[in-house]
Amino acid sequence: MNSFIDLCRALGNERRVRMYISIHERGQLAVCDLADEIGISEPAASFHLKKLLRVGLIKQRRDGKFTLSSSGVKNI
């Protein structure tokens, strides 16, 4: 139950939803690209990405780019 609530909280923010959609549409994005696309600072983008990471909607690759996690796709 807590994981569902956490998922809802993560997607309860318009910026995080827009970030998730951008990653979904483009496959992978760096923090700087997401920040530019959404119109926020890189620190703010990192903050929101951490929320999406914690609930398993996205994953971070070794090169720093973010991609969708397989569990994230199933959750939505």
Gaussian input, Z-matrix of N, CA and C with variables (Angstrom, degrees):
# hf/3-21g

backbone

0 1
 N
 C     1     B1
 C     2     B2     1     A1
 N     3     B3     2     A2     1     D1
 C     4     B4     3     A3     2     D2
 C     5     B5     4     A4     3     D3
 N     6     B6     5     A5     4     D4
 C     7     B7     6     A6     5     D5
 C     8     B8     7     A7     6     D6
 N     9     B9     8     A8     7     D7
 C    10    B10     9     A9     8     D8
 C    11    B11    10    A10     9     D9
 N    12    B12    11    A11    10    D10
 C    13    B13    12    A12    11    D11
 C    14    B14    13    A13    12    D12
 N    15    B15    14    A14    13    D13
 C    16    B16    15    A15    14    D14
 C    17    B17    16    A16    15    D15
 N    18    B18    17    A17    16    D16
 C    19    B19    18    A18    17    D17
 C    20    B20    19    A19    18    D18
 N    21    B21    20    A20    19    D19
 C    22    B22    21    A21    20    D20
 C    23    B23    22    A22    21    D21
 N    24    B24    23    A23    22    D22
 C    25    B25    24    A24    23    D23
 C    26    B26    25    A25    24    D24
 N    27    B27    26    A26    25    D25
 C    28    B28    27    A27    26    D26
 C    29    B29    28    A28    27    D27
 N    30    B30    29    A29    28    D28
 C    31    B31    30    A30    29    D29
 C    32    B32    31    A31    30    D30
 N    33    B33    32    A32    31    D31
 C    34    B34    33    A33    32    D32
 C    35    B35    34    A34    33    D33
 N    36    B36    35    A35    34    D34
 C    37    B37    36    A36    35    D35
 C    38    B38    37    A37    36    D36
 N    39    B39    38    A38    37    D37
 C    40    B40    39    A39    38    D38
 C    41    B41    40    A40    39    D39
 N    42    B42    41    A41    40    D40
 C    43    B43    42    A42    41    D41
 C    44    B44    43    A43    42    D42
 N    45    B45    44    A44    43    D43
 C    46    B46    45    A45    44    D44
 C    47    B47    46    A46    45    D45
 N    48    B48    47    A47    46    D46
 C    49    B49    48    A48    47    D47
 C    50    B50    49    A49    48    D48
 N    51    B51    50    A50    49    D49
 C    52    B52    51    A51    50    D50
 C    53    B53    52    A52    51    D51
 N    54    B54    53    A53    52    D52
 C    55    B55    54    A54    53    D53
 C    56    B56    55    A55    54    D54
 N    57    B57    56    A56    55    D55
 C    58    B58    57    A57    56    D56
 C    59    B59    58    A58    57    D57
 N    60    B60    59    A59    58    D58
 C    61    B61    60    A60    59    D59
 C    62    B62    61    A61    60    D60
 N    63    B63    62    A62    61    D61
 C    64    B64    63    A63    62    D62
 C    65    B65    64    A64    63    D63
 N    66    B66    65    A65    64    D64
 C    67    B67    66    A66    65    D65
 C    68    B68    67    A67    66    D66
 N    69    B69    68    A68    67    D67
 C    70    B70    69    A69    68    D68
 C    71    B71    70    A70    69    D69
 N    72    B72    71    A71    70    D70
 C    73    B73    72    A72    71    D71
 C    74    B74    73    A73    72    D72
 N    75    B75    74    A74    73    D73
 C    76    B76    75    A75    74    D74
 C    77    B77    76    A76    75    D75
 N    78    B78    77    A77    76    D76
 C    79    B79    78    A78    77    D77
 C    80    B80    79    A79    78    D78
 N    81    B81    80    A80    79    D79
 C    82    B82    81    A81    80    D80
 C    83    B83    82    A82    81    D81
 N    84    B84    83    A83    82    D82
 C    85    B85    84    A84    83    D83
 C    86    B86    85    A85    84    D84
 N    87    B87    86    A86    85    D85
 C    88    B88    87    A87    86    D86
 C    89    B89    88    A88    87    D87
 N    90    B90    89    A89    88    D88
 C    91    B91    90    A90    89    D89
 C    92    B92    91    A91    90    D90
 N    93    B93    92    A92    91    D91
 C    94    B94    93    A93    92    D92
 C    95    B95    94    A94    93    D93
 N    96    B96    95    A95    94    D94
 C    97    B97    96    A96    95    D95
 C    98    B98    97    A97    96    D96
 N    99    B99    98    A98    97    D97
 C   100   B100    99    A99    98    D98
 C   101   B101   100   A100    99    D99
 N   102   B102   101   A101   100   D100
 C   103   B103   102   A102   101   D101
 C   104   B104   103   A103   102   D102
 N   105   B105   104   A104   103   D103
 C   106   B106   105   A105   104   D104
 C   107   B107   106   A106   105   D105
 N   108   B108   107   A107   106   D106
 C   109   B109   108   A108   107   D107
 C   110   B110   109   A109   108   D108
 N   111   B111   110   A110   109   D109
 C   112   B112   111   A111   110   D110
 C   113   B113   112   A112   111   D111
 N   114   B114   113   A113   112   D112
 C   115   B115   114   A114   113   D113
 C   116   B116   115   A115   114   D114
 N   117   B117   116   A116   115   D115
 C   118   B118   117   A117   116   D116
 C   119   B119   118   A118   117   D117
 N   120   B120   119   A119   118   D118
 C   121   B121   120   A120   119   D119
 C   122   B122   121   A121   120   D120
 N   123   B123   122   A122   121   D121
 C   124   B124   123   A123   122   D122
 C   125   B125   124   A124   123   D123
 N   126   B126   125   A125   124   D124
 C   127   B127   126   A126   125   D125
 C   128   B128   127   A127   126   D126
 N   129   B129   128   A128   127   D127
 C   130   B130   129   A129   128   D128
 C   131   B131   130   A130   129   D129
 N   132   B132   131   A131   130   D130
 C   133   B133   132   A132   131   D131
 C   134   B134   133   A133   132   D132
 N   135   B135   134   A134   133   D133
 C   136   B136   135   A135   134   D134
 C   137   B137   136   A136   135   D135
 N   138   B138   137   A137   136   D136
 C   139   B139   138   A138   137   D137
 C   140   B140   139   A139   138   D138
 N   141   B141   140   A140   139   D139
 C   142   B142   141   A141   140   D140
 C   143   B143   142   A142   141   D141
 N   144   B144   143   A143   142   D142
 C   145   B145   144   A144   143   D143
 C   146   B146   145   A145   144   D144
 N   147   B147   146   A146   145   D145
 C   148   B148   147   A147   146   D146
 C   149   B149   148   A148   147   D147
 N   150   B150   149   A149   148   D148
 C   151   B151   150   A150   149   D149
 C   152   B152   151   A151   150   D150
 N   153   B153   152   A152   151   D151
 C   154   B154   153   A153   152   D152
 C   155   B155   154   A154   153   D153
 N   156   B156   155   A155   154   D154
 C   157   B157   156   A156   155   D155
 C   158   B158   157   A157   156   D156
 N   159   B159   158   A158   157   D157
 C   160   B160   159   A159   158   D158
 C   161   B161   160   A160   159   D159
 N   162   B162   161   A161   160   D160
 C   163   B163   162   A162   161   D161
 C   164   B164   163   A163   162   D162
 N   165   B165   164   A164   163   D163
 C   166   B166   165   A165   164   D164
 C   167   B167   166   A166   165   D165
 N   168   B168   167   A167   166   D166
 C   169   B169   168   A168   167   D167
 C   170   B170   169   A169   168   D168
 N   171   B171   170   A170   169   D169
 C   172   B172   171   A171   170   D170
 C   173   B173   172   A172   171   D171
 N   174   B174   173   A173   172   D172
 C   175   B175   174   A174   173   D173
 C   176   B176   175   A175   174   D174
 N   177   B177   176   A176   175   D175
 C   178   B178   177   A177   176   D176
 C   179   B179   178   A178   177   D177
 N   180   B180   179   A179   178   D178
 C   181   B181   180   A180   179   D179
 C   182   B182   181   A181   180   D180
 N   183   B183   182   A182   181   D181
 C   184   B184   183   A183   182   D182
 C   185   B185   184   A184   183   D183
 N   186   B186   185   A185   184   D184
 C   187   B187   186   A186   185   D185
 C   188   B188   187   A187   186   D186
 N   189   B189   188   A188   187   D187
 C   190   B190   189   A189   188   D188
 C   191   B191   190   A190   189   D189
 N   192   B192   191   A191   190   D190
 C   193   B193   192   A192   191   D191
 C   194   B194   193   A193   192   D192
 N   195   B195   194   A194   193   D193
 C   196   B196   195   A195   194   D194
 C   197   B197   196   A196   195   D195
 N   198   B198   197   A197   196   D196
 C   199   B199   198   A198   197   D197
 C   200   B200   199   A199   198   D198
 N   201   B201   200   A200   199   D199
 C   202   B202   201   A201   200   D200
 C   203   B203   202   A202   201   D201
 N   204   B204   203   A203   202   D202
 C   205   B205   204   A204   203   D203
 C   206   B206   205   A205   204   D204
 N   207   B207   206   A206   205   D205
 C   208   B208   207   A207   206   D206
 C   209   B209   208   A208   207   D207
 N   210   B210   209   A209   208   D208
 C   211   B211   210   A210   209   D209
 C   212   B212   211   A211   210   D210
 N   213   B213   212   A212   211   D211
 C   214   B214   213   A213   212   D212
 C   215   B215   214   A214   213   D213
 N   216   B216   215   A215   214   D214
 C   217   B217   216   A216   215   D215
 C   218   B218   217   A217   216   D216
 N   219   B219   218   A218   217   D217
 C   220   B220   219   A219   218   D218
 C   221   B221   220   A220   219   D219
 N   222   B222   221   A221   220   D220
 C   223   B223   222   A222   221   D221
 C   224   B224   223   A223   222   D222
 N   225   B225   224   A224   223   D223
 C   226   B226   225   A225   224   D224
 C   227   B227   226   A226   225   D225

   B1=1.4539
   B2=1.5254
   B3=1.3372
   B4=1.4626
   B5=1.5194
   B6=1.3356
   B7=1.4623
   B8=1.5259
   B9=1.3194
   B10=1.4640
   B11=1.5227
   B12=1.3073
   B13=1.4682
   B14=1.5232
   B15=1.3271
   B16=1.4673
   B17=1.5297
   B18=1.3203
   B19=1.4585
   B20=1.5262
   B21=1.3146
   B22=1.4716
   B23=1.5212
   B24=1.2984
   B25=1.4701
   B26=1.5290
   B27=1.3189
   B28=1.4674
   B29=1.5247
   B30=1.3171
   B31=1.4617
   B32=1.5264
   B33=1.3123
   B34=1.4578
   B35=1.5151
   B36=1.3106
   B37=1.4615
   B38=1.5256
   B39=1.3242
   B40=1.4652
   B41=1.5285
   B42=1.3161
   B43=1.4676
   B44=1.5237
   B45=1.3267
   B46=1.4639
   B47=1.5254
   B48=1.3108
   B49=1.4661
   B50=1.5233
   B51=1.3172
   B52=1.4678
   B53=1.5296
   B54=1.3205
   B55=1.4639
   B56=1.5250
   B57=1.3133
   B58=1.4640
   B59=1.5265
   B60=1.3203
   B61=1.4659
   B62=1.5263
   B63=1.3212
   B64=1.4685
   B65=1.5209
   B66=1.3236
   B67=1.4663
   B68=1.5254
   B69=1.3168
   B70=1.4642
   B71=1.5253
   B72=1.3148
   B73=1.4629
   B74=1.5258
   B75=1.3058
   B76=1.4692
   B77=1.5290
   B78=1.3062
   B79=1.4593
   B80=1.5114
   B81=1.3143
   B82=1.4636
   B83=1.5155
   B84=1.2922
   B85=1.4632
   B86=1.5151
   B87=1.3097
   B88=1.4615
   B89=1.5243
   B90=1.3132
   B91=1.4637
   B92=1.5252
   B93=1.3226
   B94=1.4707
   B95=1.5230
   B96=1.3325
   B97=1.4643
   B98=1.5230
   B99=1.3241
   B100=1.4645
   B101=1.5200
   B102=1.3120
   B103=1.4653
   B104=1.5239
   B105=1.3274
   B106=1.4665
   B107=1.5227
   B108=1.3127
   B109=1.4606
   B110=1.5308
   B111=1.3236
   B112=1.4634
   B113=1.5286
   B114=1.3196
   B115=1.4635
   B116=1.5151
   B117=1.3497
   B118=1.4624
   B119=1.5276
   B120=1.3231
   B121=1.4627
   B122=1.5305
   B123=1.3217
   B124=1.4655
   B125=1.5282
   B126=1.3551
   B127=1.4657
   B128=1.5353
   B129=1.3227
   B130=1.4699
   B131=1.5239
   B132=1.3269
   B133=1.4621
   B134=1.5272
   B135=1.3227
   B136=1.4698
   B137=1.5172
   B138=1.3150
   B139=1.4663
   B140=1.5299
   B141=1.3273
   B142=1.4636
   B143=1.5270
   B144=1.3220
   B145=1.4591
   B146=1.5253
   B147=1.3168
   B148=1.4684
   B149=1.5222
   B150=1.3181
   B151=1.4736
   B152=1.5301
   B153=1.3288
   B154=1.4631
   B155=1.5256
   B156=1.3267
   B157=1.4685
   B158=1.5198
   B159=1.3263
   B160=1.4688
   B161=1.5184
   B162=1.3326
   B163=1.4638
   B164=1.5277
   B165=1.3353
   B166=1.4578
   B167=1.5178
   B168=1.3270
   B169=1.4610
   B170=1.5208
   B171=1.3179
   B172=1.4577
   B173=1.5205
   B174=1.3052
   B175=1.4599
   B176=1.5200
   B177=1.3156
   B178=1.4545
   B179=1.5177
   B180=1.3215
   B181=1.4602
   B182=1.5204
   B183=1.3095
   B184=1.4694
   B185=1.5237
   B186=1.3303
   B187=1.4669
   B188=1.5245
   B189=1.3378
   B190=1.4581
   B191=1.5132
   B192=1.3304
   B193=1.4552
   B194=1.5197
   B195=1.3141
   B196=1.4526
   B197=1.5165
   B198=1.3258
   B199=1.4578
   B200=1.5215
   B201=1.3191
   B202=1.4556
   B203=1.5157
   B204=1.3072
   B205=1.4583
   B206=1.5197
   B207=1.3130
   B208=1.4586
   B209=1.5190
   B210=1.3225
   B211=1.4638
   B212=1.5215
   B213=1.3270
   B214=1.4619
   B215=1.5115
   B216=1.3136
   B217=1.4561
   B218=1.5226
   B219=1.3244
   B220=1.4615
   B221=1.5209
   B222=1.3321
   B223=1.4585
   B224=1.5185
   B225=1.3057
   B226=1.4566
   B227=1.5009
   A1=110.79
   A2=116.97
   A3=119.40
   A4=112.03
   A5=117.48
   A6=119.16
   A7=110.92
   A8=117.61
   A9=120.71
   A10=110.43
   A11=116.54
   A12=120.79
   A13=109.94
   A14=116.83
   A15=120.57
   A16=111.18
   A17=116.81
   A18=121.35
   A19=110.62
   A20=116.14
   A21=120.37
   A22=111.36
   A23=116.69
   A24=120.20
   A25=110.92
   A26=116.10
   A27=119.55
   A28=110.93
   A29=116.50
   A30=120.35
   A31=112.38
   A32=116.58
   A33=121.21
   A34=113.08
   A35=116.75
   A36=121.80
   A37=108.31
   A38=116.71
   A39=121.20
   A40=112.41
   A41=117.21
   A42=119.75
   A43=111.31
   A44=116.77
   A45=119.63
   A46=110.96
   A47=117.08
   A48=119.90
   A49=109.78
   A50=117.10
   A51=120.85
   A52=110.96
   A53=117.04
   A54=120.80
   A55=110.48
   A56=116.40
   A57=121.18
   A58=110.11
   A59=116.55
   A60=120.93
   A61=110.54
   A62=117.39
   A63=120.84
   A64=111.46
   A65=116.63
   A66=120.65
   A67=109.51
   A68=116.78
   A69=121.51
   A70=110.73
   A71=117.16
   A72=121.16
   A73=113.01
   A74=117.33
   A75=120.61
   A76=113.70
   A77=117.52
   A78=120.98
   A79=115.22
   A80=116.78
   A81=120.73
   A82=108.69
   A83=115.43
   A84=120.95
   A85=110.34
   A86=115.76
   A87=121.85
   A88=108.85
   A89=116.11
   A90=121.46
   A91=110.83
   A92=117.30
   A93=120.03
   A94=111.31
   A95=117.54
   A96=120.74
   A97=111.32
   A98=115.97
   A99=119.65
   A100=111.24
   A101=116.18
   A102=120.36
   A103=110.39
   A104=116.94
   A105=120.92
   A106=111.55
   A107=115.79
   A108=120.59
   A109=112.03
   A110=116.31
   A111=120.79
   A112=111.18
   A113=116.17
   A114=120.14
   A115=113.79
   A116=115.15
   A117=120.49
   A118=108.62
   A119=116.40
   A120=120.65
   A121=110.18
   A122=115.82
   A123=119.73
   A124=112.45
   A125=119.17
   A126=118.02
   A127=112.62
   A128=116.80
   A129=119.91
   A130=110.05
   A131=117.01
   A132=120.56
   A133=110.44
   A134=117.26
   A135=121.33
   A136=111.21
   A137=116.84
   A138=121.84
   A139=110.22
   A140=116.51
   A141=120.59
   A142=111.45
   A143=117.32
   A144=120.25
   A145=111.52
   A146=117.17
   A147=120.45
   A148=110.86
   A149=116.74
   A150=120.42
   A151=110.31
   A152=116.72
   A153=120.51
   A154=111.43
   A155=116.69
   A156=120.94
   A157=111.24
   A158=116.49
   A159=121.41
   A160=112.85
   A161=117.04
   A162=118.94
   A163=112.16
   A164=116.53
   A165=120.42
   A166=115.76
   A167=117.95
   A168=119.71
   A169=112.62
   A170=116.69
   A171=121.35
   A172=108.72
   A173=115.38
   A174=120.40
   A175=107.63
   A176=115.55
   A177=121.38
   A178=108.76
   A179=115.34
   A180=120.32
   A181=109.94
   A182=115.40
   A183=120.65
   A184=112.78
   A185=117.09
   A186=119.84
   A187=112.32
   A188=116.19
   A189=120.64
   A190=114.67
   A191=117.58
   A192=119.49
   A193=110.05
   A194=114.63
   A195=120.84
   A196=109.92
   A197=115.87
   A198=122.57
   A199=108.11
   A200=115.87
   A201=119.10
   A202=109.08
   A203=115.99
   A204=119.06
   A205=107.65
   A206=117.04
   A207=119.38
   A208=110.47
   A209=117.46
   A210=119.40
   A211=110.70
   A212=116.84
   A213=120.18
   A214=112.05
   A215=116.79
   A216=120.66
   A217=109.86
   A218=117.30
   A219=120.98
   A220=111.74
   A221=117.06
   A222=120.32
   A223=112.43
   A224=117.32
   A225=121.17
   A226=107.81
   D1=-43.07
   D2=179.75
   D3=-60.34
   D4=-37.48
   D5=-179.02
   D6=-65.97
   D7=-35.30
   D8=176.89
   D9=-67.08
   D10=-42.34
   D11=178.05
   D12=-63.45
   D13=-43.62
   D14=178.17
   D15=-61.73
   D16=-40.17
   D17=177.67
   D18=-62.15
   D19=-45.43
   D20=178.30
   D21=-62.25
   D22=-40.29
   D23=178.27
   D24=-64.52
   D25=-41.69
   D26=-179.79
   D27=-63.06
   D28=-37.87
   D29=-178.82
   D30=-90.30
   D31=3.99
   D32=178.57
   D33=-83.07
   D34=6.58
   D35=-179.23
   D36=-118.90
   D37=126.40
   D38=-176.07
   D39=-58.72
   D40=-39.41
   D41=-179.41
   D42=-63.79
   D43=-41.88
   D44=179.59
   D45=-66.49
   D46=-38.02
   D47=177.29
   D48=-63.60
   D49=-43.86
   D50=178.89
   D51=-63.30
   D52=-38.48
   D53=177.57
   D54=-64.97
   D55=-44.92
   D56=179.29
   D57=-59.45
   D58=-45.70
   D59=180.00
   D60=-63.12
   D61=-42.30
   D62=178.88
   D63=-60.74
   D64=-44.53
   D65=178.49
   D66=-64.61
   D67=-41.24
   D68=179.68
   D69=-61.63
   D70=-44.25
   D71=-176.96
   D72=-73.35
   D73=-35.55
   D74=-173.65
   D75=-102.73
   D76=-9.98
   D77=175.57
   D78=90.24
   D79=-45.90
   D80=177.69
   D81=-159.41
   D82=144.90
   D83=-179.70
   D84=-147.79
   D85=148.28
   D86=173.13
   D87=-86.80
   D88=160.06
   D89=-179.37
   D90=-56.39
   D91=-44.60
   D92=-177.68
   D93=-62.62
   D94=-37.38
   D95=178.70
   D96=-68.42
   D97=-41.27
   D98=177.40
   D99=-64.33
   D100=-42.81
   D101=179.75
   D102=-59.91
   D103=-45.76
   D104=178.60
   D105=-62.36
   D106=-44.13
   D107=-177.17
   D108=-64.53
   D109=-39.82
   D110=-177.28
   D111=-85.29
   D112=-23.73
   D113=-179.72
   D114=86.07
   D115=37.60
   D116=178.37
   D117=-130.22
   D118=169.91
   D119=179.11
   D120=-73.31
   D121=160.78
   D122=177.21
   D123=-62.70
   D124=-41.18
   D125=176.25
   D126=-60.93
   D127=-38.37
   D128=178.06
   D129=-66.77
   D130=-40.51
   D131=177.97
   D132=-62.40
   D133=-42.86
   D134=178.17
   D135=-60.99
   D136=-41.63
   D137=178.12
   D138=-58.00
   D139=-48.64
   D140=-177.94
   D141=-69.17
   D142=-37.40
   D143=178.40
   D144=-64.04
   D145=-36.50
   D146=177.77
   D147=-61.33
   D148=-36.92
   D149=177.60
   D150=-64.24
   D151=-42.52
   D152=178.77
   D153=-68.77
   D154=-35.65
   D155=176.40
   D156=-63.46
   D157=-44.97
   D158=-176.24
   D159=-59.65
   D160=-34.18
   D161=-178.64
   D162=-93.39
   D163=1.92
   D164=174.04
   D165=83.51
   D166=13.87
   D167=179.63
   D168=-76.54
   D169=-29.17
   D170=178.99
   D171=-133.43
   D172=168.56
   D173=173.03
   D174=-135.46
   D175=160.12
   D176=-179.61
   D177=-111.08
   D178=128.80
   D179=178.28
   D180=-82.31
   D181=167.18
   D182=179.63
   D183=-60.69
   D184=-30.75
   D185=-179.30
   D186=-82.27
   D187=5.17
   D188=175.76
   D189=92.04
   D190=-7.41
   D191=179.72
   D192=-81.23
   D193=152.38
   D194=-179.31
   D195=-103.81
   D196=139.03
   D197=177.57
   D198=-133.04
   D199=167.36
   D200=175.05
   D201=-73.94
   D202=143.41
   D203=173.72
   D204=-90.85
   D205=153.10
   D206=179.69
   D207=-62.99
   D208=-36.24
   D209=177.55
   D210=-68.98
   D211=-32.27
   D212=178.37
   D213=-64.10
   D214=-40.44
   D215=178.61
   D216=-65.33
   D217=-41.42
   D218=179.53
   D219=-66.54
   D220=-36.99
   D221=-178.64
   D222=-64.25
   D223=-35.85
   D224=-178.13
   D225=-82.65

